[in-house]
Every structure is written in C-alpha cells, then in structure tokens.
C-alpha cells in the first residue's frame, strides 16, 4: 500500500519474500554486530558498545514466529539483545494496534530496543505513537522530531 507522498513499497516487502529476506537481514546484522563487539573486546578494530539497527516490515511484525526468530538469532550469534535496535516504519503502524503493541512488548521482553523510523512520511499521527513501547524515534518532519524526543525514554 502506498501512502500519499511516499515512494511505492517494493512488492518483496509486502509479499512472501519478506520472510526469508528479513530473516537473512536480521541474522547478518546480528552476526556482524557480534563480530565487531568481539573484535573490540580483544583490542582489534571494532565497535564496542555500538548498537545495530534493523528495519522491520509490517509482514514481519504480524508473523506469529517473529519474536521467537529474533530471540533465536540473538542466541545463535551471541549478540546482546540491548545491542539490537528494531526500527518500525510508519507503514507498520497501520496494523492492528493491539497486535502491534503485543509484538513490540514481546520484543522488549527479549531485550531488543525499539524505534519509530521515518515517522511523518505518511499519514499517521504523532498521537498514535504515544501508546507504543518505543525507546526512541526518528521523524521526517522537524516538529514531529521535537515531540518524539520529548517523550520519556524507556531503557
């Protein structure tokens, strides 16, 4: 679905290819972040303390196995959950609110950090973000960014 003023969503994002592609992206990102942390711990070049951010699609957030998949990938790669940030795009916020809050809370229970990404590009209202368990947000509109940054941070 394309919101007014936003670029069209590629078919693979909304379609069945997102499952395997999204899993690959999360696994590759976690593997790389864990490698950087191990390198930094041994004195080699690395990114100690840095978090890896991964965008998630609406189809991933509605997959009943998604939270377990993320937890499994974190265990498999050895990445600390707090070093992974999942960025939820504005299109994801148009899904069933109760279902979205439940999935986001389950991801937070795993220890993953959550963010609103690119908020303001579509038609969602800032008030709609206030009920979501997000750690931080990034807006495409300056006035929205100020409102998002004034929210209390959940760490």
C-alpha positions as CSV (number, residue, x, y, z in Angstrom):
1,X,0.0,0.0,0.0
2,X,1.3,3.4,-0.9
3,X,0.6,6.5,1.3
4,X,0.3,9.9,-0.4
5,X,3.7,11.5,-0.7
6,X,5.7,8.3,0.0
7,X,7.6,6.1,-2.5
8,X,5.9,2.9,-3.6
9,X,6.6,-0.1,-1.5
10,X,8.5,-2.8,-3.4
11,X,6.5,-6.0,-3.9
12,X,9.0,-8.1,-2.0
13,X,8.5,-6.0,1.2
14,X,4.8,-6.7,1.2
15,X,4.9,-10.2,-0.2
16,X,6.0,-13.6,0.8
17,X,9.7,-13.0,0.0
18,X,10.0,-10.7,3.0
19,X,10.1,-13.7,5.5
20,X,13.3,-15.3,4.2
21,X,14.9,-11.9,3.2
22,X,14.0,-10.3,6.6
23,X,15.4,-13.3,8.5
24,X,18.6,-13.2,6.4
25,X,19.0,-9.4,7.1
26,X,18.4,-9.7,10.9
27,X,20.8,-12.7,11.1
28,X,23.5,-11.0,9.0
29,X,23.2,-7.7,11.0
30,X,23.4,-9.5,14.3
31,X,26.3,-11.7,13.2
32,X,28.2,-8.6,12.0
33,X,27.5,-6.6,15.2
34,X,28.6,-9.5,17.4
35,X,31.8,-9.8,15.4
36,X,32.5,-6.1,15.9
37,X,31.9,-6.5,19.6
38,X,34.3,-9.5,19.9
39,X,37.0,-7.6,17.9
40,X,36.7,-4.6,20.2
41,X,36.9,-6.9,23.3
42,X,40.2,-8.3,22.0
43,X,41.7,-4.9,21.2
44,X,41.3,-5.3,17.5
45,X,39.4,-2.7,15.5
46,X,35.7,-3.0,16.4
47,X,32.7,-1.1,17.6
48,X,32.4,-1.7,21.3
49,X,29.0,-0.6,22.7
50,X,27.6,0.2,19.3
51,X,24.1,-0.9,18.5
52,X,22.9,-2.4,15.2
53,X,19.7,-1.1,13.8
54,X,17.5,-3.2,11.5
55,X,14.3,-2.1,9.9
56,X,11.3,-4.5,10.2
57,X,8.4,-4.7,7.9
58,X,4.7,-5.0,8.6
59,X,4.7,-8.6,7.5
60,X,7.4,-9.5,10.0
61,X,5.6,-7.9,12.8
62,X,2.4,-9.9,12.1
63,X,4.4,-13.2,11.8
64,X,3.5,-15.3,14.9
65,X,7.0,-16.7,15.0
66,X,8.9,-13.4,14.6
67,X,9.7,-12.8,18.3
68,X,11.0,-16.3,18.7
69,X,13.0,-16.0,15.5
70,X,14.7,-12.8,16.8
71,X,15.4,-14.4,20.2
72,X,16.9,-17.5,18.4
73,X,19.1,-15.3,16.2
74,X,20.4,-13.4,19.2
75,X,21.3,-16.6,20.9
76,X,22.9,-18.1,17.8
77,X,25.0,-15.0,17.1
78,X,25.8,-14.2,20.7
79,X,24.7,-10.6,20.3
80,X,23.4,-9.0,23.5
81,X,19.7,-8.1,22.9
82,X,20.3,-4.5,24.0
83,X,22.7,-4.1,21.1
84,X,20.0,-4.7,18.6
85,X,17.5,-1.9,17.7
86,X,14.5,-2.8,15.6
87,X,13.2,0.2,13.6
88,X,9.4,0.1,12.9
89,X,8.4,2.1,9.9
90,X,5.3,4.2,9.6
91,X,3.5,1.6,7.4
92,X,3.8,-0.9,10.2
93,X,1.9,1.4,12.5
94,X,-1.2,1.0,10.4
95,X,-1.5,-2.7,11.5
96,X,-3.9,-3.7,14.3
97,X,-2.8,-1.5,17.3
98,X,-3.3,-4.2,20.0
99,X,-1.5,-6.8,18.0
100,X,1.4,-4.4,17.2
101,X,1.7,-3.4,20.9
102,X,1.8,-7.1,21.9
103,X,4.6,-7.9,19.5
104,X,6.6,-4.8,20.4
105,X,6.2,-5.6,24.1
106,X,7.4,-9.2,23.4
107,X,10.4,-7.9,21.6
108,X,11.2,-5.6,24.5
109,X,10.9,-8.5,26.9
110,X,13.6,-10.2,24.8
111,X,15.7,-7.1,25.4
112,X,15.6,-5.6,21.9
113,X,15.4,-1.8,21.7
114,X,12.6,-0.4,19.5
115,X,12.4,2.8,17.4
116,X,9.9,4.5,15.2
117,X,11.7,5.1,11.8
118,X,10.9,7.9,9.4
119,X,7.8,8.9,11.1
120,X,5.9,11.7,9.3
121,X,6.4,10.5,5.8
122,X,2.9,9.1,5.6
123,X,-0.5,9.9,7.2
124,X,0.0,8.6,10.8
125,X,-0.5,11.0,13.6
126,X,2.1,11.6,16.3
127,X,-0.6,10.8,18.9
128,X,-0.7,7.3,17.5
129,X,3.0,6.8,18.6
130,X,2.4,7.6,22.2
131,X,0.9,4.3,23.1
132,X,3.7,2.2,21.5
133,X,6.5,0.9,23.6
134,X,9.3,2.6,21.7
135,X,12.8,3.7,23.0
136,X,13.3,6.4,20.5
137,X,12.1,7.8,17.2
138,X,13.2,9.5,14.1
139,X,10.9,11.8,12.2
140,X,11.0,13.2,8.7
141,X,9.2,16.4,10.0
142,X,11.1,18.8,12.3
143,X,8.0,19.5,14.5
144,X,7.4,15.7,15.0
145,X,11.0,15.1,15.8
146,X,10.8,17.6,18.7
147,X,7.7,15.9,20.0
148,X,9.2,12.4,19.7
149,X,12.4,13.5,21.5
150,X,10.4,15.0,24.4
151,X,8.9,11.5,25.2
152,X,10.4,9.8,28.2
153,X,13.0,7.2,27.1
154,X,12.4,3.5,28.0
155,X,15.7,1.8,28.7
